[in-house]
Amino acid sequence: MPVKAIAKGVRVSPRKLVPIASLVRGRSVDDALVILAHTPRNGAIAIRKTIESARANADYNHNYLPATLRIKEISITPSVRYKRYQLVSRGSAHPYQHRTSYIRVVVDGDIRQPKKTAKVVPAKEKK
């Protein structure tokens, strides 16, 4: 069963994130994190955090072994744009937009861990 993580409203343009996402698409999670740790671009941090979140979701919520996880899908889509104005000479203003992104990561694994069960401690006997 695939496990996903979504980062919404990331303050990096989708145009800057798409080439970074294509570096790690289809790789194992451990390899992707090593590649992103050595990628000198600001968007790599946001993608790395989303992949780590997907790995944690798979581990804690679905009992997958983290070493067996692979990135099944990673998609970058545009989110809201913040419209701003830059003041310039003669009392005029030039409009510009801060573009934001959605990052969606889907991971899937082969091996699941055995279910974690809580230890039952017997209650003390009443006298």
Long-range contacts (C-beta under 8 A, 24 or more apart in sequence): 1-62, 1-108, 2-72, 2-73, 2-106, 2-107, 2-108, 3-54, 3-57, 3-58, 3-61, 3-62, 3-64, 3-106, 3-107, 3-108, 3-109, 4-54, 4-57, 4-104, 4-105, 4-106, 4-107, 5-50, 5-51, 5-53, 5-54, 5-57, 5-104, 5-105, 6-50, 6-102, 6-103, 6-104, 6-105, 7-46, 7-49, 7-50, 7-53, 7-102, 7-103, 8-79, 8-102, 9-79, 9-80, 9-100, 9-102, 10-46, 10-79, 10-100, 10-101, 10-102, 10-103, 11-98, 11-100, 12-42, 12-43, 12-46, 12-100, 12-101, 13-99, 13-100, 13-101, 14-76, 14-77, 14-78, 14-99, 14-101, 15-99, 16-41, 16-42, 16-43, 17-43, 17-46, 17-47, 17-76, 17-101, 17-103, 18-76, 20-44, 20-47, 21-47, 21-74, 21-75, 21-76, 21-103, 24-51, 24-71, 24-74, 25-71, 25-73, 25-74, 26-70, 26-71, 27-70, 27-71, 28-69, 28-70, 28-71, 29-54, 29-55, 29-66, 29-69, 29-70, 29-71, 29-107, 30-66, 30-67, 32-71, 46-101, 46-103, 47-74, 47-103, 47-105, 50-103, 50-105, 51-105, 51-107, 53-105, 54-105, 54-106, 54-107, 55-107, 58-107, 58-109, 62-112, 63-112, 63-113, 63-114, 63-115, 63-116, 64-109, 64-111, 64-112, 64-113, 65-109, 65-111, 65-112, 65-113, 68-109, 68-110, 68-111, 69-107, 69-108, 69-109, 70-107, 70-108, 70-109, 71-105, 71-106, 71-107, 72-106, 72-107, 72-108, 73-104, 73-105, 73-106, 74-103, 74-104, 74-105, 74-106, 75-103, 75-104, 76-101, 76-102, 76-103, 76-104, 77-101, 77-102, 77-104, 78-102
